[in-house]
Amino acid sequence: MKNEEISNALVALNGGRTDLAFEAENIWYSQKPEWAPLVEELKTTVQNEDIRGSILIATDGDVIFASGSRSREVNGGTVSPLTTYEIGSITKMHTAVCVFRLIDEGKLCLEDKVTKYFPEYAKAGDMTVFDLLHMRSGIMDLANDAETFFGSEELAEALDDGKITDEIFFEHLYQLDLTFVPGSKMEYSNTNYVLLAMILEKITGKAYKEVVSEMIFDPAGMTASSATTFGDVTSVPESEAGYMKELVTARGAGDIHSNALDLLRFDRIFFNGQSIVSPAAKAGVLNFVDNYGCGWEKSTRYEDLVTHGGATNSYYCLNTVFHASEDRKYFIMLTCYNEDDEEETDENARETKGENEEEEFNQYQTVFDICKKYLQ
């Protein structure tokens, strides 16, 4: 029944065409001749390399390749394109779209001072919503510098356990000096998007999970996606750290759970300017400053490629678009972190940021190189 369910979902994303083939190892692929070389190399890689998770490669009209391999689901089976994961910082592109929806509605401006929404945040000075979106605020990262942000190892552990309240967050945020003058440079910080989620809540009077559901998940048909919700990830972690618990504290920055099919739905509807965004909003999200837009990064190595990674203690994820301007090809990869992996395990090193672009696709390099060969 599950294979039939997956096939039906893929057919729907394939324009209703039933020309997708199935192969062992949870592999579905297009039988169109133009995709054959790419498909054959991907099949060989998934069947023979240690790929632990789900892959989806598609255009705006075709599903080219979909797979799930080696990692397990909570029901005991092997992961598939339907499996849900913690997508980490891929959350940020959803938050940014919600912000620009409110801008479209005249309820928010990029030039708004952060102090308009948080009057007690005196140290923010002239910091703006634009600075938060583009990682130009100078605010310390509560996720990757938790012990410094909260001032103690105990509170850093409380963050991991999901026990930090908004009151504790603000108590420490308001005391911290900025690391640089807002707007003067780009430096990645999850705290920026936590504040953006809180601004969304202040303006709408709704919880972040309701805002993102109403503005994105529901209109895009992302029925497998959720925000600030614990217990709905269907992938089994391979790290002792297990599932992420600090969902509320991470809202807007890294709390969303989703699967490969839903991320494709989001990508297609966003890049085609349908339903969830206006042309102005799309342009605003993809306004890159120092190669960082609003939840997307512009590659300096590959022409017209935009991407963003996401990482939690147990998962690595990547959402990449080749030829973002037109003739788009979408590459989505959601994987488990295997504790036998000798790669860097620090979350900050796993995010996609310009200054680390040499290691940008480290966890996905084999599959990314194949896609680059045929799609770039």
C-alpha positions as CSV (number, residue, x, y, z in Angstrom):
1,M,0.0,0.0,0.0
2,K,2.8,2.4,0.9
3,N,4.5,2.0,-2.5
4,E,1.2,2.7,-4.2
5,E,0.7,5.8,-2.0
6,I,4.2,7.1,-2.9
7,S,3.7,6.4,-6.6
8,N,0.4,8.2,-6.6
9,A,2.0,11.2,-4.9
10,L,4.9,11.3,-7.4
11,V,2.5,11.0,-10.3
12,A,0.6,14.0,-9.0
13,L,3.9,16.0,-8.9
14,N,4.7,14.6,-12.4
15,G,1.8,16.4,-14.0
16,G,-0.4,13.4,-13.7
17,R,1.8,11.3,-16.0
18,T,2.3,7.7,-15.1
19,D,5.7,7.3,-16.9
20,L,7.6,6.8,-13.6
21,A,9.3,3.4,-13.1
22,F,10.0,1.7,-9.7
23,E,13.1,-0.2,-8.7
24,A,14.2,-1.9,-5.5
25,E,15.8,0.2,-2.8
26,N,12.8,2.6,-2.9
27,I,13.8,4.2,-6.2
28,W,11.3,5.9,-8.6
29,Y,12.6,7.5,-11.8
30,S,11.5,9.1,-15.0
31,Q,11.7,7.0,-18.2
32,K,12.1,10.0,-20.4
33,P,15.3,9.5,-22.6
34,E,16.7,12.9,-21.8
35,W,17.0,12.0,-18.1
36,A,18.4,8.5,-18.6
37,P,22.1,9.2,-18.0
38,L,21.4,11.2,-14.8
39,V,19.0,8.5,-13.6
40,E,21.4,5.6,-14.2
41,E,24.2,7.3,-12.3
42,L,21.9,8.2,-9.4
43,K,20.5,4.7,-9.2
44,T,24.0,3.3,-9.0
45,T,25.0,5.8,-6.3
46,V,21.9,5.2,-4.1
47,Q,22.3,1.4,-4.4
48,N,26.0,1.3,-3.7
49,E,27.0,4.4,-1.6
50,D,26.1,5.0,2.0
51,I,23.2,7.4,1.3
52,R,21.0,7.4,4.4
53,G,17.8,9.3,3.7
54,S,15.6,10.7,1.0
55,I,16.3,12.3,-2.4
56,L,14.1,14.1,-4.8
57,I,15.1,15.7,-8.1
58,A,12.6,17.4,-10.3
59,T,11.8,20.2,-12.7
60,D,8.7,22.4,-12.7
61,G,6.9,19.7,-14.7
62,D,8.7,16.4,-14.2
63,V,9.8,14.2,-11.4
64,I,13.2,13.0,-12.5
65,F,14.3,10.8,-9.5
66,A,13.1,10.0,-6.0
67,S,14.5,7.6,-3.5
68,G,14.8,6.5,0.1
69,S,17.6,4.3,1.3
70,R,19.2,2.7,4.4
71,S,17.7,4.8,7.2
72,R,14.6,3.6,9.0
73,E,11.2,4.9,9.6
74,V,9.2,4.7,12.8
75,N,7.1,1.9,11.4
76,G,10.2,-0.2,10.8
77,G,10.4,0.2,7.0
78,T,13.0,2.0,4.9
79,V,12.7,5.8,4.5
80,S,11.0,7.1,1.3
81,P,10.1,10.4,-0.3
82,L,7.1,10.5,2.1
83,T,9.3,10.3,5.2
84,T,9.3,13.4,7.4
85,Y,12.5,14.9,8.8
86,E,13.6,17.8,10.9
87,I,14.6,20.3,8.2
88,G,16.5,22.7,10.4
89,S,17.4,26.0,8.8
90,I,15.4,25.3,5.6
91,T,12.7,26.7,7.9
92,K,14.1,30.2,7.3
93,M,12.8,30.4,3.7
94,H,9.3,29.8,5.0
95,T,9.6,32.4,7.7
96,A,10.9,34.9,5.1
97,V,7.9,34.3,2.8
98,C,5.5,34.9,5.7
99,V,7.3,38.2,6.5
100,F,7.0,39.3,2.8
101,R,3.3,38.3,2.8
102,L,2.8,40.9,5.6
103,I,4.8,43.4,3.7
104,D,2.5,42.9,0.7
105,E,-0.5,43.5,3.1
106,G,1.0,46.8,4.3
107,K,1.4,45.5,7.9
108,L,5.2,45.4,8.0
109,C,8.1,47.3,6.3
110,L,11.7,46.2,5.7
111,E,12.8,49.6,7.2
112,D,10.9,49.0,10.5
113,K,13.2,49.2,13.4
114,V,13.4,46.1,15.6
115,T,12.6,48.3,18.6
116,K,9.2,49.0,17.1
117,Y,8.3,45.4,18.0
118,F,10.6,45.0,21.0
119,P,10.8,48.4,22.7
120,E,12.9,47.2,25.6
121,Y,15.7,46.0,23.2
122,A,17.7,49.2,23.6
123,K,20.9,47.6,22.3
124,A,19.3,47.0,19.0
125,G,19.7,50.6,18.1
126,D,18.9,51.2,14.4
127,M,18.6,47.5,13.6
128,T,15.8,46.8,11.0
129,V,13.7,44.0,9.8
130,F,15.9,44.0,6.7
131,D,18.9,43.4,8.9
132,L,17.3,40.4,10.5
133,L,16.3,38.8,7.2
134,H,19.7,39.3,5.6
135,M,21.8,38.2,8.7
136,R,23.1,41.7,9.2
137,S,22.0,42.4,12.7
138,G,25.1,41.7,14.8
139,I,23.0,39.5,17.2
140,M,24.8,36.5,18.7
141,D,23.5,33.1,17.6
142,L,21.5,31.5,20.4
143,A,21.8,28.0,18.8
144,N,25.5,27.8,18.0
145,D,26.7,30.0,20.8
146,A,24.2,29.0,23.4
147,E,26.5,28.9,26.4
148,T,27.7,32.4,25.7
149,F,24.2,33.7,24.8
150,F,22.6,32.4,28.0
151,G,25.6,32.8,30.2
152,S,25.8,29.3,31.6
153,E,26.2,25.7,30.7
154,E,23.1,24.9,32.6
155,L,20.9,27.2,30.5
156,A,22.6,26.0,27.3
157,E,21.5,22.4,28.3
158,A,18.0,23.7,29.1
159,L,17.8,25.1,25.5
160,D,18.6,21.6,24.2
161,D,15.9,20.2,26.5
162,G,13.3,22.7,25.2
163,K,13.0,24.4,28.6
164,I,13.9,27.9,27.6
165,T,10.9,30.3,27.7
166,D,10.5,33.5,25.8
167,E,11.0,35.4,29.0
168,I,14.4,33.8,29.6
169,F,15.3,34.4,26.0
170,F,14.6,38.1,26.2
171,E,16.2,38.5,29.5
172,H,19.5,37.4,28.0
173,L,19.1,38.9,24.6
174,Y,18.5,42.4,26.0
175,Q,21.7,42.2,28.0
176,L,24.0,41.1,25.2
177,D,26.1,43.5,23.2
178,L,25.9,43.3,19.4
179,T,29.0,41.7,17.7
180,F,29.0,44.4,15.0
181,V,27.1,47.5,13.9
182,P,23.8,46.4,12.3
183,G,23.9,46.5,8.5
184,S,27.7,46.6,8.4
185,K,28.3,43.0,7.4
186,M,26.7,39.6,7.1
187,E,27.1,37.0,9.9
188,Y,24.8,34.0,10.2
189,S,22.7,33.9,13.3
190,N,19.6,31.8,14.0
191,T,18.5,34.5,16.5
192,N,17.5,36.8,13.6
193,Y,14.8,34.4,12.4
194,V,13.5,33.6,15.9
195,L,12.9,37.4,16.3
196,L,11.2,37.4,12.9
197,A,8.8,34.6,14.0
198,M,8.0,36.6,17.1
199,I,7.3,39.7,14.9
200,L,4.9,37.6,12.8
201,E,3.2,36.6,16.0
202,K,2.9,40.2,17.3
203,I,1.4,41.5,14.0
204,T,-1.0,38.6,13.4
205,G,-1.9,37.8,17.0
206,K,-1.4,34.1,16.1
207,A,1.2,31.5,17.0
208,Y,4.0,31.0,14.5
209,K,2.8,27.5,13.7
210,E,-0.6,28.9,12.7
211,V,0.9,31.7,10.6
212,V,3.1,29.4,8.5
213,S,0.3,26.9,8.1
214,E,-2.2,29.5,6.9
215,M,0.3,31.4,4.7
216,I,2.3,28.4,3.2
217,F,1.4,24.9,4.2
218,D,-2.3,25.0,3.5
219,P,-2.3,26.9,0.1
220,A,0.8,24.9,-1.1
221,G,-0.8,21.5,-0.2
222,M,2.0,20.7,2.2
223,T,0.0,18.2,4.3
224,A,3.1,16.5,5.8
225,S,4.6,19.7,7.1
226,S,4.4,21.2,10.6
227,A,5.9,23.9,12.7
228,T,6.8,23.8,16.5
229,T,5.2,20.3,16.6
230,F,7.0,17.5,18.5
231,G,6.3,13.8,17.7
232,D,5.5,13.8,14.0
233,V,8.9,13.1,12.4
234,T,8.7,9.6,10.8
235,S,12.4,9.2,10.3
236,V,14.3,7.4,13.1
237,P,17.4,9.3,14.3
238,E,20.7,7.6,14.0
239,S,22.3,10.0,16.5
240,E,22.1,9.5,20.3
241,A,20.9,13.1,20.4
242,G,17.6,12.0,19.0
243,Y,14.9,14.4,18.1
244,M,15.2,18.1,18.5
245,K,13.4,19.4,21.6
246,E,13.9,23.2,21.5
247,L,11.1,23.7,18.9
248,V,9.4,26.7,20.4
249,T,12.7,28.5,21.1
250,A,13.8,27.7,17.5
251,R,10.6,28.8,15.9
252,G,11.1,30.6,12.6
253,A,14.7,29.5,12.5
254,G,14.8,25.7,12.6
255,D,11.6,24.1,13.9
256,I,9.8,22.9,10.8
257,H,9.3,19.2,9.9
258,S,8.7,18.3,6.3
259,N,9.3,15.7,3.6
260,A,10.9,15.9,0.2
261,L,7.6,16.0,-1.7
262,D,6.3,19.0,0.4
263,L,9.6,20.9,-0.1
264,L,9.2,20.4,-3.9
265,R,5.6,21.8,-3.6
266,F,7.0,24.8,-1.8
267,D,9.8,25.4,-4.2
268,R,7.6,25.1,-7.3
269,I,4.9,27.4,-6.0
270,F,7.5,30.0,-4.7
271,F,9.7,30.1,-7.8
272,N,6.7,30.2,-10.1
273,G,5.2,33.1,-8.2
274,Q,1.9,31.3,-7.5
275,S,-0.5,31.6,-4.6
276,I,1.8,32.2,-1.6
277,V,3.9,35.1,-2.9
278,S,3.5,38.1,-5.1
279,P,6.2,39.0,-7.7
280,A,7.4,41.8,-5.4
281,A,7.6,39.4,-2.4
282,K,9.5,36.8,-4.4
283,A,12.0,39.5,-5.6
284,G,12.4,40.7,-2.0
285,V,13.1,37.2,-0.7
286,L,15.7,36.7,-3.4
287,N,17.4,40.1,-2.9
288,F,20.9,38.9,-2.1
289,V,23.3,41.0,-0.1
290,D,26.7,39.5,0.4
291,N,25.2,36.4,-1.3
292,Y,22.6,35.9,1.4
293,G,18.9,36.6,0.6
294,C,16.1,35.8,2.9
295,G,16.4,32.1,3.8
296,W,18.4,31.4,0.6
297,E,22.0,31.7,-0.3
298,K,23.3,32.5,-3.7
299,S,26.3,30.4,-4.8
300,T,29.5,32.1,-5.9
301,R,30.7,28.9,-7.6
302,Y,27.8,27.8,-9.6
303,E,25.9,30.2,-11.9
304,D,22.2,30.9,-11.0
305,L,22.2,28.3,-8.2
306,V,20.5,29.1,-4.9
307,T,20.4,26.9,-1.9
308,H,20.1,26.6,1.8
309,G,21.0,23.8,4.2
310,G,19.4,22.7,7.4
311,A,20.9,20.8,10.3
312,T,19.9,19.5,13.7
313,N,21.7,17.1,15.9
314,S,20.4,14.1,14.0
315,Y,19.7,15.4,10.4
316,Y,21.3,17.1,7.5
317,C,19.1,18.6,4.8
318,L,19.6,20.6,1.6
319,N,17.2,22.4,-0.7
320,T,18.9,23.5,-3.9
321,V,17.7,25.1,-7.2
322,F,19.8,24.9,-10.3
323,H,18.9,27.6,-12.9
324,A,16.8,29.5,-10.4
325,S,15.8,32.2,-12.9
326,E,14.3,29.8,-15.5
327,D,14.3,26.2,-16.6
328,R,14.6,25.3,-12.9
329,K,15.9,21.9,-11.6
330,Y,15.2,21.2,-7.9
331,F,17.5,19.0,-5.8
332,I,16.2,18.1,-2.3
333,M,18.1,15.8,0.0
334,L,17.1,14.9,3.6
335,T,19.5,12.6,5.4
336,C,20.2,11.2,8.8
337,Y,23.5,12.0,10.5
338,N,25.2,8.7,11.0
339,E,27.4,8.7,14.1
340,D,30.0,6.6,12.3
341,D,30.4,9.6,9.9
342,E,33.7,11.4,10.5
343,E,32.5,14.7,9.2
344,E,32.2,17.8,11.4
345,T,29.2,17.5,13.7
346,D,28.8,21.2,14.7
347,E,25.5,22.6,13.5
348,N,27.1,25.9,12.4
349,A,29.5,24.0,10.1
350,R,26.6,22.1,8.5
351,E,24.6,25.2,7.5
352,T,25.2,26.7,4.0
353,K,27.0,30.0,4.4
354,G,29.1,31.9,1.9
355,E,32.3,32.0,4.0
356,N,32.4,28.2,4.1
357,E,31.3,27.5,0.6
358,E,34.3,25.2,-0.1
359,E,32.5,22.8,2.3
360,E,29.0,23.8,1.4
361,F,27.9,20.5,0.0
362,N,30.1,18.3,2.1
363,Q,27.4,15.9,3.3
364,Y,25.8,15.6,-0.1
365,Q,28.8,15.9,-2.4
366,T,28.5,12.6,-4.4
367,V,24.8,13.3,-5.3
368,F,25.4,17.0,-5.8
369,D,28.3,16.4,-8.2
370,I,26.1,14.0,-10.3
371,C,23.3,16.6,-10.4
372,K,25.8,19.4,-11.3
373,K,27.1,17.3,-14.2
374,Y,23.7,16.9,-15.8
375,L,21.7,19.9,-14.5
376,Q,24.1,22.8,-14.2
